[in-house]
Amino acid sequence: MFLYKYVSYILNPKNKPMEERRIVKSGNTSYILALPINWIRKNSLNSGMQVQVYENEVGDLVIATKKSLTTPKGAIVTIKVDEKDIETICLDFLGAYIHDASSIIFEGKDLTKISDKLLGFVKDFIGVDVIEQSTKVIMVKNFFLLDKETSPGIIIKKMDITNRAGFELLHHFFQKGFAKEELSELQRLNDQNERLFNLSRKSTLKLFEHSQLMKNVQTDTLQLVKDKVHTQALRAISLSLLNCGNSFLFLDHSRSEIKPLKELFGKNYSDYQDLFNAVYNKSSDRIKNFIKKHPREMEELDKLLKTLEDPLTIQVTNSLHIIRYNLGIIAQEALM
């Protein structure tokens, strides 16, 4: 019921009243439907001009102007930095980025004091670049273009590939231990998934706000809701992998107590791969089988956590517990 209400809100966020119009027959094979005059005026249309007509995934007929099928341009956002802490400024930037502002301008007399931190923060976002910098102004240009490569579905696959690389990196711990260089690489992978997650939020919001663009990237509203949940789960898994790496750095891989962790980690990685392969192949039987086993496996993890005493082992097990939990979310959402 919640999902139905959420999708309904996405389709008609302003709760606009629906109009009923009568279909009129014209000749033997044609029918005519009068278009609302307010819509005609709003889009500057006249007699003889062309519009796009297509059927969406649920069978509704969509009428759109040609210009509406291109990516809409965002606004210019100015962020005043004076008398603000760096965290607030960064949150302001994140909001402008997700809402796909065409340009984001940092402005203020205190800018030089925080410019290095700001520039370091900005470089962690995909599709933006600094095009102007002075003592009082930094202008960031948004070069984001919504297409198939930046659609939420493709971003999910990229986040998945990054997580698999993280699993592989951590798997080496059980053979030879874990070094600082490997932890740095794991941090880089997590940073990449964080950038991809923010990009997916921007893409999803743009598609929700401009539903006529969904055809361009071959998606629909229900799939976008699923993708949103999946990217959140993939982000949580990525962070849990990083937390495992932080613990592995201080654990001795040759200890006998590590053997149960090795089996637990291997099972999580194997199930992660199997589940995503099933999702990509739309194998509902394999997904259902995962869901059936999931409560029992979560219960076993809970019991194991209660028996552990070593803080580092507890941290790793808890991270694997979070991964398992989010795999359950992915599986449940995939079947909806």
N, C-alpha and C positions, 0 to 999 in steps of 0.2 A: 504493500500500500504506500509506504514511504517513497519507494522508487517511482511508482506511478505519479504521485503528487509532484515529485522532483522533476520528472521528465515533462509533466504538464506545465510546470512553472517555466522550464527552459523554453518550451515551445511558445508560450505566451506570457513572458515575464511581467508585463505591465497589466495583465488581466484585461486586455482590451475587449470590448463587446464584439461578438461575432455578428456578421451581417448575413442574411439569407437573400440570395438572388435567384431569379427564375431563369432557367435555360430556355432559349427560344430557338425553334427549328428554322433553318434557312436553307431551302432547297431540299434535295433528296438525301444528301449525305453529310450535311454540315449543321452544326448547332452554334449559337451565339450566346455569349455571356457578357453582360455590360460590366465594365470595370468601374470601381468607385471613383468619383470625380476628385475627391481629396487626394487619393493616391496618384492620379494622373497629374494633378497640379504639383504635388510634392516632388515628383520625379521629372517635372518639366517635359512631359510627353504631349505629343500632338497627333492628330490623325495622320496615318501613313507611316509613322515611326515604328520600328520593330522592337519586340520584347522577346525574352527567352522563355520557352514553355517546356517543362520536363516533369516526368513522374519521379517522385522520391521513393525511398526504400519501403515505405509503408503504403504506397499506392496513391498518395495524395498528389494532386496536380499543382505544381509550383509555377507562378508567373513572376519573372524577375527582369529588371532592366539590365542591359548589357553592362553598364557601369557598376552595378551592384555585384556582379560576378567577379570583379577584381578585388584585390585586397584593399580594404579601406585604410586610409591614412590616419594615424593617431595624432594626438594633440602635442603641443610643445609644453613641457612641464618645467617650471623653475623651482628649484629647491634652495631656500634661504638657509645658509649654514650657521649664521651668527647666533650665539647663545643656544646652540643645540649640541648634544653629545654625538659622538660618531655613530653610535648604535641607532639613534633616531634618524640620522641622515641616511644611513644605509637602508633602513626600513622604508624610508620615503622613496629611495631609488628603486628598491625591490618592487614597491607598489606601482611606480610609474613604468617599470620594465614589464611587469606582468600585464598591465593594461595597454601595452604596446604603444607608448608615447613615441612620436616620430623623432623628437629630440628631448634630451634631459639636460638642464643647465644648472650647475652648482654655482651659487653666487653669494658673495659676502666678503667683508674685510678680513675675516679670520681664516679665509680659505687656505692660505699658504701654510698654516699650522697643521692642517690635516690632509693636505693634497696628496702626500705619499700614500697614506692609508686609503684614501678614496680611490686613487688610481689602481692600487692593488686590489681593492674590492671590485671595481668595475671590470677588470680584466678577467674575472671569474664568470662573466656572463657571456653567453653565446649570441652573436649577431649585433653587438654594439662596439663602437670604437670612439676614442677621443679625437675630435677634429679641431678643437681650439682650446688653448690653455693660456691663462695669464694669471697675474697675482690675485685677481678678484673674480675671475670667471673660468669655469671649466665646462665645455660643451661636449656632450656625448651624443653621437648620432646613432640612430637605430637603423640598421641595414637589414632587419628581419624581413623575410618574404615567406608568406605561408604557401607552401606547396607540399607535394607528397613526401619530400625528404624531411620536412619539419612537422609533419602530421603526428599526432599523439601515438598512432599505431607504430610508426617507424621508430619514434623515440623509445618506445617500450623495448623494441628489439635491440636498440643500441645500449640501453640500460642493462638488458639481460646479458649481452655479450661482455659488458664491463664487469658484471657480477661473476660471470663464469671465470673470467681472468682472475678475479679476487679469490675465488674458491681454489683455483689451480695454484696460486701463489701460497696460500695457507696450507695446502696439502703437502708442500715440500717440508713443512715443519716436522712432520712425523718421520722423515728420513734423515734430515740433517740439521734441524733446529731452525731458528728464525733470527735474521740479522736486521740491523737498523736500515740498511739499504732496501730490504724487502718491505719493511714497514713504510718507508718513504714512498715506494711504488704503490703500496696499498692505499696510502693517503691520497696519492694522485688519482687513483681509480675512483675513490669515493668523491673527490672533488669534481671529477668528470660527471659522475652520476648526479651530483647536486646541480651542476650546470644544466644537464639534460632535464632534470626534474623541473627547474624553473622555466626552461624553454617549453616544456609540455604544458605548464600552467598558462603561459602566454598563448600558446596555440589553441588550447581548449577554450579559454575565455573568448578569444576572437571568433571561434567557430560557434560558440553559444550565442554571442552577440550578433553574429552575421550568418545565420543558418543557411543562407543561399550559397555560402562557400563550401558547405559540406560535400557537395557533389564534386568539387575540384579535387578533394583529397580522398574521395571514395569512402566516406564514413556517414554515420547517422547519429542522432541524439542518444539513443540507447547505448551504442558502441562507445561514444564519448564518455558516458557515465562509467562504463566498465573500465575504459582506459584510465580514467582519473583515479579509480581505486587501485588499479594495477601499478601505476607509477608511484603512488604513495607506498605501496607494499614493497616495491623494488628499492625505493629509497631507504626504507627501514632495514631491509636485508643488507644493503650496501654498508650502512653504518654499523650494523652488527658484525659484519665481516671485519671492518676496521677495528672494532673493539676486541675481536678475537686476536687480531694481530698484535694489539697493544699488550695483551696477556701472554701471547706466545713468546714475546721478546724476553720474558722473565721466567719462562718455564723450561725445564730440562726435558728434551724430547726423549731421552733414554730411560727415564724413570718408568717403573712398572705401572704406576698409577695412571700413566698417560694412555695406556692401551684402550680403556673404555672410551676415552675422549676421541681416540683415532677412529673407533668403530662408529661412534655417534656422529662425528664430523663427516665421515665417508657416506653414511646413510643420508644425512642432510643434503650433501652435494649430489648424490645419485638421485634422490627424490626430486630435488630442484630441477635437474636436467630432464627427468622423465615427465614431470608435470608440465614444464614449458613446451616440450616436444608435443605433448598431448594437446595443449592449448593451441599451438600453431597448426596442428593437424586436425583440430576440431574433433578429437576423439573423446566423445562424452563418456564412453564406458571406462576408459582409463582415468578420467577425471573423477568419475563417481567412485571408482575403486579407491582412489587416494582419499576422498572425503570420508568414506566408510572407515578407513584405518586411522584417520587423523585424531579423533578423540582419544582413542586408546594410546596412541603414541605420545600425545600431549600429557596424558595421565602418568605414563611411565617416566617422562621427563620431570614432572613435578615430584614424583617419588624419589628419583635420583638426586634432585637438588637438595632434598631434606636430609640425605645421608652424607653429603659432602662437608668437609671441614676446611680444606685448603682454599683460601680466598681467591687465588688465581684460577683454580679449577672451577670454582663456583661462578666466576665471571665468564669463563668460556662457555660453560654449560648454560648459563642464563642467556648468553648471546645466541647460542644454538636454539634455545627455547623460543626466542623472539623470531628467529628465521623460520622455524617450524610453524609458529603461529601465523606469520604472514603468508606462508605457502598455503595455509588453509583458507585465508581470505582470497587469495588469487584463484584457488580452485572453486570456491563457492561463487565468486563473481563470474567466472568463465561459463558456468552452467546457466546463468540467468538469461 
